[in-house]
Amino acid sequence: MATIQATLDRPIAEARDAVLRTAPEQGWRFQPAQSLEDVLVLTKGVSLVSWGAKMTVQLRATAPDSTHLTLITGETLSIADWGRGKNAIRRLLDAIGGHEATD
């Protein structure tokens, strides 16, 4: 399981659209029945290197042109993800232009 906080310099509606447009290009399937307006659930099926994965993207407007994202991943049938979760989050953030928060 991996959790990363990030900021996207876009209004929340544009941030949501960017995630929904980009995720399928990276193999993620949007799950509308499990999602809310500000919480997006994305899944990947079983493959040669994974037993399936889930990514939850929580969006919160922090200013008119800024959105805070909390991205959480987990493997469906595995205890450890061997770093795949953080890599998947970072690939999505890079594609949408997000900035990972630093503490």
Secondary structure, 3 states (H helix, E strand, C coil): CEEEEEEECCCHHHHHHHHHHHHHHHCCEECHHHCECCEEEEEECCECCECCEEEEEEEEEEECCEEEEEEEEEECCCCCCCCHHHHHHHHHHHHHCCEECCC
